[in-house]
Amino acid sequence: MKRTLIIIALVGVAGAVAAGFLVKGSGAAAESYRFVQVTRGDVQQTVSSTGTLGAVRTVQVGTQVSGQISELHADFNDHVRKGQVIARLDSTLLAQAVQQAQTDVDKARSSVEQTRFLADQAERLHAAESLTDTDYRTAIYNAAVAQTALASSQIALSRAQQNLEFATIRAPIDGIVIERDVDVGQTVAASLQAPQLFLIAEDLRRMQILASVDESDIGTIDDGQPVRFTVQAFPNRTFVGQVHQVRMQSKTDQNIVSYTVVVSVDNADGVLLPGMTATVTFEVAKAANVLRVPNAALRFRPSAALAAEVQAERAAAGDTGAAGLGADSAARAARRAGVAGAAGAAQGTAGTPTLGVGQGQASGTATGAARRANVVTLWYLDASGKPQSLRAHTGLTDGQFTEVTGPALREGMQVIAGLNTAGAAAAASSTATVNPFQSQQRQGPRPPGGM
């Protein structure tokens, strides 16, 4: 008899403890919420990319003749004017080539004079029938060949003089030297292509960014769009620019297609340098002075018990549209928690049709298809401190804030964004009943002969 009384007492204590666990986790009032505020401001929809800063026009200065660098008159960051001498090659061999070409011209000119005299004499003799036709034609031919040789030697002289002029390197444009690739004493060979001696940027007060934009976003980029960008050298400063050109040439890298967008940049203060990496943000659309809410509020979903409770209160008040909203929220929360049957039972108690697992999914699908894609549900606390919901229409989003509109929304309104740690733990404990007297199952097989 005494043993029976002890067992009954233990069962009673276990029931009381289990009931305490259930009571502690039930009710929306026990939950602690995290809030965000509805504010008024601007929302910008953007596309991000990276690119490289560079001058609008750069010219590679090379040489058309080979030789050794004898003089340098320009260095890094020097401002040069068009036609200014910036380097010279050793012109010893080139000057000798000019002299040789001049000698060839003089020789050819003497040959022309001699052959022309002989041709005139042959013409007189041929007229007097003292010279055969063959000899006459030979004299005329020699005079013509000498004249051609003179013209060829004159061309060779002009070429040698031009090569001598090429030994003096001049700036082709007004600009600033951003690269110098040679030093005095270095030999350059102009064989298949002209070697680069300098790189001159025309005007660094106007620069451009060559940004690579993915093909999925290129359709939103147009000429004249405003652009913001930052560089690592000035992380706390935001620069502005404008889309100048969307190039049609595509580039494919690892099966990813992208296009080059040219962004014009004003660099009047000269802080931006060629080669800097720019993080570019293209402003695709903008909503100014609108109500906006942090995106965390759009992702909040209530528990099945809370949705059912709000549904029941609104159904009792005759708000059928709001009750449907509560039913839909309850069904989603129930499916997420894996207790759709329990949520359906709670809804049936509130006076609405009971939804099983399959029915809840079908109802949610039908409701989602009928609802506009830009309609969301926001949750807040009413004057009595009870959670309530309202519908709002969404607009532009910048990844942190989303534009919202609705008759019940107002600036400064506090909406629920989630549960605090204590509230989340309480909500989790309310979805499961734990028997404190149930023994924990051992992990792994028992050893042979073990108890």
C-alpha positions in Angstrom: 0.0 0.0 0.0 2.8 2.4 0.9 4.6 1.6 -2.4 1.4 2.4 -4.3 1.0 5.8 -2.6 4.6 6.7 -3.6 4.0 5.9 -7.2 0.8 8.0 -7.3 2.7 10.9 -5.7 5.5 10.7 -8.3 3.0 10.6 -11.1 1.3 13.7 -9.7 4.6 15.6 -9.4 5.5 14.7 -13.0 2.1 15.9 -14.2 2.5 19.2 -12.4 6.0 19.8 -13.8 4.8 19.0 -17.3 1.9 21.3 -16.9 4.2 24.0 -15.7 6.3 23.6 -18.9 3.2 24.0 -21.1 1.8 27.0 -19.3 5.2 28.8 -19.4 5.5 28.4 -23.2 1.9 29.3 -24.1 0.4 32.7 -25.0 1.6 35.5 -27.3 2.0 37.8 -24.3 5.0 35.9 -23.0 7.0 36.4 -26.2 9.5 39.2 -26.4 9.7 40.9 -29.8 12.4 42.8 -31.7 11.1 46.0 -33.5 12.1 48.2 -36.4 10.7 51.5 -37.3 8.9 52.7 -40.4 10.9 55.8 -41.6 10.6 58.2 -44.5 13.5 58.6 -46.9 14.9 57.7 -50.3 15.1 54.2 -51.7 17.4 53.5 -54.6 17.5 50.3 -56.7 21.1 49.8 -57.9 23.4 47.5 -59.8 26.9 47.0 -58.5 30.1 46.3 -60.5 33.8 46.9 -60.4 36.1 48.6 -63.0 39.4 50.3 -63.5 40.0 54.0 -63.7 42.0 55.4 -66.7 42.5 58.4 -68.8 40.0 59.1 -71.5 42.8 59.2 -74.1 46.3 57.7 -73.8 49.0 57.6 -76.4 51.9 55.2 -76.5 55.0 57.1 -77.7 57.5 54.9 -79.6 60.3 55.1 -82.1 60.3 54.2 -85.8 64.1 53.8 -85.9 66.5 51.7 -83.9 69.3 53.1 -81.8 70.6 53.9 -78.4 68.9 56.4 -76.1 71.2 59.4 -75.7 69.0 62.0 -74.1 65.8 62.0 -72.0 63.9 65.2 -71.5 60.7 63.9 -69.8 60.1 61.8 -66.7 57.2 60.4 -64.7 54.4 62.9 -64.0 55.9 65.6 -66.2 53.5 67.8 -68.1 54.4 68.0 -71.8 53.2 70.0 -74.8 52.5 68.8 -78.3 55.8 68.8 -80.3 58.0 69.1 -77.2 61.3 67.1 -77.4 61.1 64.3 -74.8 64.0 62.1 -75.9 66.7 61.6 -78.5 68.4 58.6 -80.0 72.1 58.4 -80.9 72.1 59.8 -84.5 75.7 59.0 -85.6 74.8 56.2 -87.9 71.7 58.0 -89.2 73.7 61.2 -90.0 76.2 59.0 -91.9 73.3 57.5 -93.8 72.2 61.0 -94.8 75.7 61.8 -96.0 75.9 58.6 -98.0 72.5 59.3 -99.6 73.6 62.8 -100.5 76.7 61.5 -102.2 74.6 59.1 -104.2 72.4 62.0 -105.3 75.4 64.0 -106.5 76.7 61.0 -108.4 73.4 60.3 -110.0 73.1 64.0 -111.0 76.5 63.9 -112.7 75.5 60.7 -114.5 72.4 62.4 -115.8 74.4 65.3 -117.2 76.8 63.0 -119.0 74.1 60.8 -120.5 72.1 63.8 -121.6 75.2 65.2 -123.4 75.7 61.9 -125.2 72.1 61.7 -126.1 72.1 65.1 -127.7 75.3 64.3 -129.7 73.8 61.0 -130.8 70.7 62.8 -132.0 72.7 65.2 -134.2 74.7 62.3 -135.7 71.6 60.3 -136.3 70.1 63.2 -138.1 73.2 63.4 -140.4 72.9 59.7 -141.0 76.3 59.2 -139.4 75.0 57.0 -136.5 73.0 53.8 -136.7 69.5 53.6 -135.2 70.8 51.1 -132.6 73.4 53.4 -131.2 71.0 56.3 -131.2 68.4 54.4 -129.2 71.1 53.2 -126.8 72.1 56.8 -126.0 68.5 57.8 -125.4 67.9 54.8 -123.1 71.1 55.6 -121.0 69.9 59.2 -120.5 66.5 58.0 -119.3 68.0 55.4 -116.9 70.3 58.1 -115.4 67.4 60.3 -114.8 65.5 57.5 -113.0 68.6 56.7 -110.9 68.7 60.4 -109.8 65.1 60.3 -108.7 65.7 57.1 -106.8 68.7 58.5 -105.0 66.8 61.6 -104.1 64.1 59.4 -102.5 66.8 57.6 -100.5 68.1 60.9 -99.3 64.7 62.0 -98.2 64.3 58.7 -96.3 67.6 59.0 -94.6 66.8 62.6 -93.6 63.4 61.5 -92.2 65.0 58.7 -90.2 67.5 61.3 -88.8 64.5 63.3 -87.8 62.8 60.3 -86.2 65.8 60.1 -83.8 64.3 63.1 -82.0 61.2 61.9 -80.1 58.5 64.5 -79.7 55.3 64.5 -77.6 52.3 63.8 -79.9 49.7 65.5 -77.6 49.4 67.8 -74.6 49.3 65.7 -71.5 51.1 64.1 -68.6 53.7 61.3 -68.7 52.4 58.4 -66.7 54.9 55.8 -67.9 58.6 55.9 -68.9 59.9 52.6 -70.1 63.5 53.5 -71.1 66.7 55.0 -69.6 69.7 56.7 -71.1 72.0 54.2 -72.7 69.3 51.7 -73.4 69.1 50.3 -77.0 65.7 50.1 -78.7 65.1 48.0 -81.8 62.3 49.0 -84.1 61.9 45.8 -86.1 58.3 44.4 -86.3 56.7 47.0 -84.1 57.6 50.3 -82.5 58.9 49.9 -78.9 57.1 51.9 -76.3 59.2 54.7 -74.8 56.5 56.7 -72.9 52.8 56.6 -72.2 51.1 60.0 -72.1 47.6 60.7 -70.8 45.9 63.5 -72.5 44.1 65.1 -69.5 43.6 63.5 -66.1 41.0 66.1 -65.1 38.6 64.0 -67.1 38.8 60.2 -66.6 36.7 57.2 -67.3 35.9 53.8 -65.7 35.7 50.6 -67.7 33.2 48.6 -65.6 32.2 45.0 -66.3 28.5 44.4 -66.0 26.8 41.0 -66.0 24.4 40.3 -68.9 21.5 39.9 -66.5 21.9 43.5 -65.4 23.0 45.2 -68.6 19.4 45.8 -69.7 19.0 48.3 -66.9 22.0 50.4 -67.8 21.5 53.4 -70.2 23.5 56.3 -71.3 23.3 59.3 -69.0 22.5 57.2 -65.8 24.1 58.6 -62.6 26.8 56.5 -61.0 28.4 56.4 -57.6 31.7 54.7 -56.9 34.4 54.4 -54.3 38.1 53.6 -54.4 40.2 51.9 -51.8 42.5 55.0 -51.5 39.6 57.0 -50.2 37.2 54.6 -48.5 35.1 57.3 -46.7 34.5 59.3 -49.9 31.9 58.7 -52.6 32.6 59.9 -56.1 30.0 60.5 -58.8 30.0 59.9 -62.5 27.8 59.3 -65.5 27.3 56.4 -68.0 28.9 57.5 -71.2 28.7 54.3 -73.3 27.5 50.7 -73.2 29.8 48.8 -75.5 28.2 46.1 -77.6 31.2 43.8 -77.5 30.7 41.0 -75.0 33.2 39.1 -73.0 32.9 35.5 -71.8 34.8 34.3 -68.8 34.0 30.9 -67.3 30.7 30.8 -69.2 29.7 34.2 -67.7 28.9 36.9 -70.3 29.6 40.5 -69.4 29.6 43.8 -71.2 31.9 46.9 -70.7 30.2 50.1 -69.6 32.2 53.4 -69.9 31.6 55.8 -67.1 32.7 59.4 -67.4 34.3 60.9 -64.2 35.2 64.4 -63.2 38.7 64.5 -61.6 39.1 68.3 -61.2 40.9 67.9 -57.9 43.3 65.3 -59.3 42.9 62.8 -56.5 42.0 59.9 -58.7 44.8 58.1 -60.4 45.0 55.8 -63.5 44.8 52.1 -62.6 42.7 52.5 -59.4 40.0 49.8 -58.8 36.6 51.4 -58.5 33.5 49.8 -56.9 30.7 51.1 -59.1 27.0 51.5 -58.2 24.6 52.2 -61.0 21.4 54.0 -60.0 18.7 52.0 -61.8 15.6 53.5 -60.1 14.9 55.9 -57.2 11.9 56.6 -55.0 12.3 59.9 -53.1 10.7 60.7 -49.7 8.7 57.5 -49.3 7.8 55.3 -46.4 10.3 52.5 -46.0 10.9 49.6 -43.7 13.9 47.4 -43.0 13.8 44.1 -44.9 13.9 42.2 -41.7 10.2 43.1 -41.0 9.2 41.6 -44.3 10.8 38.3 -43.4 9.1 37.9 -40.0 6.6 35.0 -39.8 4.5 34.5 -36.6 4.1 31.2 -34.8 1.0 29.1 -35.6 -0.5 29.8 -32.2 -0.1 33.6 -32.6 -1.6 33.5 -36.1 -4.5 31.4 -34.9 -5.1 33.7 -31.9 -5.2 36.8 -34.1 -7.5 35.1 -36.6 -9.9 34.1 -33.9 -10.1 37.7 -32.5 -10.7 39.2 -35.9 -13.2 36.5 -36.9 -15.1 37.3 -33.7 -15.1 40.9 -34.6 -16.5 40.2 -38.1 -13.3 41.1 -40.0 -13.4 38.3 -42.6 -10.6 39.6 -44.8 -8.3 39.8 -41.8 -9.3 36.4 -40.7 -8.3 35.0 -44.1 -5.0 36.7 -43.6 -4.6 35.0 -40.2 -5.6 31.7 -41.6 -3.0 31.9 -44.4 -0.3 33.0 -41.9 -1.2 30.2 -39.5 -1.1 27.6 -42.3 2.4 28.8 -43.4 3.7 28.9 -39.9 2.2 25.4 -39.3 3.8 23.9 -42.4 7.1 25.5 -41.5 7.0 24.0 -38.0 5.7 20.7 -39.1 2.5 21.0 -37.0 0.0 21.9 -39.7 -2.6 19.5 -38.2 -2.4 21.3 -34.8 -2.8 24.7 -36.5 -5.8 23.4 -38.4 -7.4 22.2 -35.1 -6.8 25.7 -33.6 -8.4 27.3 -36.6 -11.4 25.0 -36.3 -11.8 26.0 -32.6 -11.9 29.7 -33.7 -14.9 29.0 -35.8 -13.3 28.7 -39.3 -13.0 25.6 -41.4 -10.3 23.2 -40.2 -7.3 22.8 -42.5 -5.4 19.6 -42.6 -1.9 19.4 -44.1 -3.0 18.9 -47.7 -5.8 21.5 -47.4 -3.5 24.1 -45.8 -1.0 23.7 -48.7 -3.7 24.0 -51.3 -5.3 27.0 -49.6 -1.9 28.7 -49.3 -1.1 28.1 -53.0 -4.5 29.4 -54.1 -4.1 32.5 -51.9 -0.6 33.2 -53.1 -1.7 32.9 -56.7 -4.5 35.4 -56.2 -2.5 37.8 -54.1 -0.4 40.4 -55.9 3.3 39.7 -55.8 4.1 43.1 -54.1 1.8 42.5 -51.2 3.3 41.7 -47.8 2.2 41.3 -44.2 3.6 43.4 -41.4 3.1 42.7 -37.7 2.8 45.3 -34.9 1.5 45.7 -31.3 -1.8 47.4 -30.9 -2.7 49.8 -28.0 -3.3 46.9 -25.6 0.1 45.3 -26.5 -1.4 42.5 -28.6 0.2 41.5 -31.9 -1.8 42.5 -35.0 -1.1 42.3 -38.7 -1.7 44.6 -41.7 -1.1 44.4 -45.4 1.2 46.7 -47.3 2.3 47.1 -50.9 6.1 47.0 -51.6 8.0 49.1 -54.1 11.7 49.6 -54.7 14.3 47.9 -52.5 18.0 48.6 -52.0 18.8 45.4 -50.2 18.4 47.0 -46.7 15.1 49.0 -47.0 12.0 48.5 -49.0 9.4 51.1 -50.0 6.0 50.3 -48.5 2.6 51.9 -48.9 -0.7 51.2 -47.1 -3.6 53.2 -45.5 -2.6 52.0 -42.0 1.1 52.8 -42.3 2.6 55.9 -40.8 6.0 57.3 -40.2 7.6 56.2 -36.9 5.4 53.1 -36.6 7.1 50.2 -34.8 6.8 46.9 -36.6 7.9 43.4 -35.5 11.2 42.2 -37.1 11.7 39.0 -35.0 11.9 37.5 -31.6 14.5 38.2 -29.0 16.6 35.3 -27.7 14.4 34.7 -24.7 11.2 35.0 -26.8 12.5 32.6 -29.4 13.4 30.1 -26.8 10.0 30.3 -25.2 8.3 29.9 -28.6 10.4 26.9 -29.4 9.6 25.3 -26.0 5.9 25.8 -26.6 5.9 23.6 -29.7 7.1 20.5 -27.9 6.2 18.8 -24.6 9.1 17.2 -22.7 8.7 14.6 -20.0 11.4 15.3 -17.5 11.1 11.7 -16.1 11.7 10.0 -19.5 15.1 8.4 -19.6 17.5 9.4 -22.3 18.3 6.7 -24.9 22.0 5.7 -25.0 23.8 6.5 -28.2 25.4 3.5 -29.9 25.1 -0.3 -29.3 25.4 -1.7 -25.8 28.4 -3.8 -25.1 27.8 -7.5 -24.9 26.5 -8.5 -21.5 25.8 -4.8 -20.5 22.7 -3.8 -18.7 
